[in-house]
């Protein structure tokens, strides 16, 4: 192809350099939501597999070789505000765990758990080059007859250097400024009862004005699966698989893929699910409002619709009622014990 020795030499140098690069940056057509076959291929080429669940659950069985830092949404967020902890602290935690931002990584939890998606958004925000979410998680892995490990995987410590991309996240003040902007659409990933203010999880209930409510479970084939599992109406999590692409496109047809899309929930985890799905469907600029309703509902100058307020007196009455029921049950248990004696 080349007849010039100078060009040949430089072509060879370019190939060598490319081979030394830790991982290529994500390409537009790279899969983001992946299956078991993809995870196996990723493992074979040395990708980092990251189990985002709590460590006690992880130690009961995880994908062999998977790293764990305990629950990702607990470790990397302030428990009081549920916002990210300091970037320097995140760098320390991830570096000590051997997590390298330049390495290809696949994040998973239990099937359909939002934390894997939260992890994806977090790592992309921090500048990770190539990240994927294993939606089926440990459930699909085990259902496929694949082996699990119960040992704690310790990778050699490394230096994690964050390169935050603020375009992926939105702040409370940005959301307030963008309300009513015709080039922006806001999506609420919470339940209907949270959206309408019936279920209050901050000082105020309600929603951001103009927001479209699409509960994150609506991405599943059967959003009622968790309740059916609890009632023993089904014996597996297959209903929590994502809907086919065509069904997802129909569900989001009310949204414009060319507009800036801001997604929020209570603290950013459920919103991350919608954000990743929308990206997969071709939405060009999707941002997660990380503070979400916890931040917005507690900001009293932020305009809201269907506003309700946290009623301390009502909660105290409910607590007293529950305590009375507990006291009655304990009394009945003691009476039964006395009869047996």
C-alpha positions as semicolon CSV with decimal commas, in nm:
position;residue;x (nm);y (nm);z (nm)
1;X;0,000;0,000;0,000
2;X;0,289;0,234;0,089
3;X;0,597;0,265;-0,133
4;X;0,762;0,544;0,066
5;X;0,981;0,405;0,356
6;X;0,910;0,721;0,560
7;X;0,534;0,660;0,538
8;X;0,578;0,290;0,620
9;X;0,781;0,372;0,932
10;X;0,527;0,624;1,057
11;X;0,237;0,387;0,986
12;X;0,406;0,118;1,196
13;X;0,463;0,364;1,480
14;X;0,096;0,462;1,471
15;X;-0,010;0,096;1,490
16;X;0,218;0,032;1,789
17;X;0,090;0,338;1,971
18;X;-0,269;0,232;1,907
19;X;-0,189;-0,113;2,047
20;X;-0,049;0,042;2,366
21;X;-0,355;0,256;2,430
22;X;-0,551;0,117;2,729
23;X;-0,889;0,144;2,561
24;X;-1,047;0,334;2,278
25;X;-1,297;0,603;2,362
26;X;-1,659;0,496;2,335
27;X;-1,789;0,515;1,982
28;X;-2,146;0,623;1,895
29;X;-2,251;0,267;1,805
30;X;-2,088;0,095;2,102
31;X;-2,353;-0,090;2,307
32;X;-2,424;0,061;2,647
33;X;-2,693;-0,174;2,783
34;X;-2,543;-0,520;2,736
35;X;-2,624;-0,890;2,785
36;X;-2,448;-1,197;2,922
37;X;-2,269;-1,278;2,597
38;X;-2,122;-0,927;2,588
39;X;-2,002;-0,959;2,951
40;X;-1,824;-1,286;2,872
41;X;-1,652;-1,128;2,571
42;X;-1,559;-0,823;2,776
43;X;-1,408;-1,044;3,048
44;X;-1,202;-1,231;2,789
45;X;-1,049;-0,905;2,661
46;X;-0,963;-0,784;3,012
47;X;-1,248;-0,542;3,084
48;X;-1,312;-0,443;3,444
49;X;-1,630;-0,607;3,577
50;X;-1,777;-0,406;3,863
51;X;-2,043;-0,535;4,103
52;X;-2,217;-0,225;4,242
53;X;-2,411;-0,405;4,517
54;X;-2,342;-0,394;4,891
55;X;-2,039;-0,598;4,990
56;X;-2,230;-0,845;5,207
57;X;-2,454;-0,931;4,909
58;X;-2,155;-0,937;4,673
59;X;-1,978;-1,193;4,894
60;X;-2,274;-1,431;4,867
61;X;-2,198;-1,471;4,498
62;X;-2,064;-1,251;4,219
63;X;-1,924;-1,277;3,868
64;X;-1,572;-1,420;3,899
65;X;-1,315;-1,141;3,897
66;X;-1,569;-0,865;3,965
67;X;-1,448;-0,580;4,185
68;X;-1,665;-0,422;4,456
69;X;-1,646;-0,104;4,669
70;X;-1,966;-0,181;4,863
71;X;-2,291;-0,014;4,751
72;X;-2,186;0,241;4,490
73;X;-2,477;0,476;4,563
74;X;-2,393;0,477;4,935
75;X;-2,014;0,501;4,910
76;X;-1,991;0,779;4,651
77;X;-2,271;0,997;4,791
78;X;-2,318;1,202;5,106
79;X;-2,582;1,018;5,315
80;X;-2,739;1,348;5,424
81;X;-2,789;1,508;5,085
82;X;-2,734;1,209;4,851
83;X;-2,514;1,436;4,636
84;X;-2,168;1,322;4,531
85;X;-1,894;1,339;4,792
86;X;-1,582;1,544;4,710
87;X;-1,414;1,447;4,382
88;X;-1,082;1,402;4,566
89;X;-1,243;1,146;4,796
90;X;-1,400;0,962;4,501
91;X;-1,058;0,951;4,335
92;X;-0,907;0,802;4,650
93;X;-1,178;0,536;4,689
94;X;-1,171;0,427;4,325
95;X;-0,792;0,433;4,307
96;X;-0,759;0,215;4,616
97;X;-1,005;-0,031;4,458
98;X;-0,789;-0,054;4,145
99;X;-1,046;0,113;3,921
100;X;-0,886;0,289;3,624
101;X;-1,090;0,542;3,426
102;X;-0,908;0,451;3,103
103;X;-1,011;0,085;3,125
104;X;-1,320;-0,066;2,964
105;X;-1,571;-0,149;3,237
106;X;-1,907;-0,322;3,276
107;X;-2,122;-0,241;3,580
108;X;-2,393;-0,468;3,717
109;X;-2,608;-0,535;4,023
110;X;-2,924;-0,737;4,055
111;X;-3,147;-0,741;3,747
112;X;-3,272;-0,393;3,649
113;X;-3,134;-0,229;3,963
114;X;-3,089;0,148;3,916
115;X;-2,750;0,151;4,087
116;X;-2,581;-0,005;3,782
117;X;-2,717;0,281;3,571
118;X;-2,621;0,534;3,840
119;X;-2,271;0,386;3,823
120;X;-2,266;0,428;3,446
121;X;-2,364;0,796;3,468
122;X;-2,114;0,850;3,748
123;X;-1,824;0,698;3,559
124;X;-1,907;0,885;3,239
125;X;-1,929;1,206;3,443
126;X;-1,587;1,133;3,594
127;X;-1,438;1,082;3,249
128;X;-1,429;0,704;3,206
129;X;-1,361;0,616;2,845
130;X;-1,579;0,313;2,784
131;X;-1,859;0,198;3,016
132;X;-2,150;-0,044;2,980
133;X;-2,443;-0,157;3,198
134;X;-2,531;-0,527;3,235
135;X;-2,907;-0,487;3,285
136;X;-2,972;-0,855;3,363
137;X;-2,700;-0,849;3,627
138;X;-2,622;-1,136;3,859
139;X;-2,969;-1,286;3,797
140;X;-2,911;-1,337;3,426
141;X;-2,556;-1,450;3,491
142;X;-2,670;-1,728;3,725
143;X;-2,975;-1,816;3,513
144;X;-2,732;-1,882;3,227
145;X;-2,562;-2,151;3,434
146;X;-2,246;-1,945;3,481
147;X;-2,021;-1,992;3,784
148;X;-2,012;-1,738;4,068
149;X;-1,738;-1,659;4,316
150;X;-1,764;-1,570;4,686
151;X;-1,413;-1,435;4,742
152;X;-1,334;-1,065;4,779
153;X;-1,148;-0,955;4,467
154;X;-0,862;-0,714;4,541
155;X;-0,707;-0,535;4,244
156;X;-0,372;-0,357;4,267
157;X;-0,424;0,007;4,371
158;X;-0,396;0,262;4,095
159;X;-0,429;0,636;4,048
160;X;-0,778;0,741;3,950
161;X;-0,781;1,087;3,796
162;X;-1,127;1,233;3,744
163;X;-1,202;1,457;3,450
164;X;-1,557;1,572;3,536
165;X;-1,792;1,644;3,246
166;X;-2,044;1,891;3,387
167;X;-2,253;1,873;3,069
168;X;-2,386;1,533;3,186
169;X;-2,534;1,665;3,512
170;X;-2,769;1,952;3,593
171;X;-2,787;2,161;3,909
172;X;-3,094;2,293;4,090
173;X;-3,039;2,647;3,963
174;X;-2,997;2,525;3,606
175;X;-3,324;2,333;3,626
176;X;-3,505;2,640;3,760
177;X;-3,363;2,854;3,477
178;X;-3,469;2,605;3,211
179;X;-3,833;2,571;3,321
180;X;-4,047;2,688;3,030
181;X;-3,757;2,689;2,784
182;X;-3,903;2,543;2,461
183;X;-3,568;2,381;2,375
184;X;-3,563;2,182;2,699
185;X;-3,781;1,894;2,822
186;X;-3,784;1,773;3,183
187;X;-3,870;1,412;3,270
188;X;-3,964;1,282;3,616
189;X;-3,868;0,915;3,667
190;X;-4,046;0,877;4,002
191;X;-4,368;0,696;4,080
192;X;-4,704;0,858;4,002
193;X;-4,773;0,909;4,374
194;X;-4,443;1,093;4,418
195;X;-4,511;1,304;4,108
196;X;-4,856;1,409;4,232
197;X;-4,732;1,493;4,581
198;X;-4,917;1,212;4,754
199;X;-4,589;1,039;4,848
200;X;-4,371;1,310;5,007
201;X;-3,998;1,238;5,032
202;X;-3,865;1,588;5,099
203;X;-3,996;1,891;5,286
204;X;-4,234;1,935;4,991
205;X;-4,402;1,693;4,757
206;X;-4,494;1,764;4,396
207;X;-4,296;1,801;4,076
208;X;-4,100;2,043;3,859
209;X;-4,340;2,255;3,650
210;X;-4,392;2,110;3,302
211;X;-4,220;1,781;3,382
212;X;-4,338;1,465;3,207
213;X;-4,384;1,169;3,442
214;X;-4,246;0,836;3,316
215;X;-4,177;0,604;3,613
216;X;-3,852;0,417;3,554
217;X;-4,021;0,076;3,588
218;X;-4,217;0,152;3,271
219;X;-3,903;0,056;3,080
220;X;-3,962;-0,306;3,184
221;X;-4,177;-0,562;3,008
222;X;-4,392;-0,587;3,324
223;X;-4,353;-0,296;3,570
224;X;-4,555;-0,488;3,831
225;X;-4,298;-0,769;3,858
226;X;-4,158;-0,678;4,205
227;X;-4,508;-0,685;4,355
228;X;-4,587;-1,012;4,178
229;X;-4,267;-1,164;4,315
230;X;-4,359;-1,051;4,667
231;X;-4,704;-1,213;4,628
232;X;-4,546;-1,525;4,476
233;X;-4,750;-1,474;4,157
234;X;-4,430;-1,520;3,952
235;X;-4,110;-1,705;4,036
236;X;-3,854;-1,511;3,830
237;X;-3,754;-1,158;3,729
238;X;-3,811;-1,195;3,356
239;X;-4,073;-0,921;3,367
240;X;-3,795;-0,677;3,464
241;X;-3,622;-0,721;3,129
242;X;-3,623;-0,408;2,917
243;X;-3,901;-0,371;2,662
244;X;-3,806;-0,421;2,298
245;X;-3,657;-0,115;2,134
246;X;-3,973;-0,050;1,929
247;X;-4,186;-0,048;2,246
248;X;-3,946;0,189;2,419
249;X;-3,951;0,422;2,121
250;X;-4,331;0,426;2,131
251;X;-4,330;0,496;2,506
252;X;-4,097;0,795;2,463
253;X;-4,263;0,921;2,144
254;X;-4,398;1,224;2,335
255;X;-4,039;1,346;2,378
256;X;-3,821;1,517;2,117
257;X;-3,478;1,350;2,075
258;X;-3,334;1,679;1,945
259;X;-3,412;1,876;2,261
260;X;-3,202;1,893;2,574
261;X;-3,354;1,639;2,812
262;X;-3,314;1,670;3,191
263;X;-3,416;1,366;3,393
264;X;-3,470;1,358;3,768
265;X;-3,610;1,131;4,041
266;X;-3,558;1,143;4,417
267;X;-3,178;1,140;4,425
268;X;-3,054;1,056;4,075
269;X;-3,051;0,674;4,062
270;X;-3,385;0,605;3,890
271;X;-3,325;0,905;3,665
272;X;-3,002;0,740;3,549
273;X;-3,202;0,448;3,409
274;X;-3,411;0,678;3,188
275;X;-3,104;0,878;3,088
276;X;-2,918;0,571;2,963
277;X;-3,223;0,429;2,784
278;X;-3,286;0,764;2,614
279;X;-2,922;0,780;2,502
280;X;-2,957;0,431;2,356
281;X;-3,267;0,550;2,168
282;X;-3,071;0,832;2,006
283;X;-3,150;1,131;2,227
284;X;-2,860;1,367;2,167
285;X;-2,827;1,565;2,492
286;X;-2,948;1,391;2,807
287;X;-2,858;1,519;3,152
288;X;-2,928;1,384;3,499
289;X;-3,040;1,629;3,766
290;X;-2,835;1,462;4,037
291;X;-2,985;1,637;4,343
292;X;-3,328;1,558;4,198
293;X;-3,639;1,603;4,413
294;X;-3,445;1,576;4,740
295;X;-3,265;1,894;4,643
296;X;-3,553;2,059;4,456
297;X;-3,825;1,981;4,710
298;X;-3,612;2,126;4,988
299;X;-3,546;2,448;4,791
300;X;-3,848;2,661;4,878
301;X;-3,792;2,927;4,613
302;X;-3,798;2,659;4,341
303;X;-4,137;2,667;4,164
304;X;-4,334;2,342;4,184
305;X;-4,668;2,194;4,086
306;X;-4,904;1,971;4,291
307;X;-4,726;2,098;4,601
308;X;-4,782;1,920;4,932
309;X;-4,588;1,957;5,254
310;X;-4,434;1,713;5,497
311;X;-4,674;1,687;5,792
312;X;-4,474;1,617;6,106
313;X;-4,785;1,582;6,323
314;X;-4,936;1,321;6,088
315;X;-4,611;1,123;6,086
316;X;-4,593;1,131;6,465
317;X;-4,951;1,002;6,485
318;X;-4,865;0,719;6,245
319;X;-4,560;0,629;6,455
320;X;-4,770;0,624;6,773
321;X;-5,030;0,407;6,601
322;X;-4,765;0,162;6,485
323;X;-4,611;0,155;6,832
324;X;-4,952;0,077;6,981
325;X;-4,994;-0,212;6,738
326;X;-4,648;-0,341;6,827
327;X;-4,732;-0,318;7,200
328;X;-5,054;-0,515;7,142
329;X;-4,872;-0,785;6,944
330;X;-4,602;-0,813;7,210
331;X;-4,875;-0,847;7,475
332;X;-5,043;-1,126;7,278
333;X;-4,710;-1,306;7,236
334;X;-4,641;-1,287;7,611
335;X;-4,993;-1,417;7,683
336;X;-4,936;-1,716;7,450
337;X;-4,604;-1,791;7,617
338;X;-4,769;-1,781;7,959
339;X;-5,041;-2,026;7,847
340;X;-4,780;-2,272;7,717
341;X;-4,597;-2,259;8,050
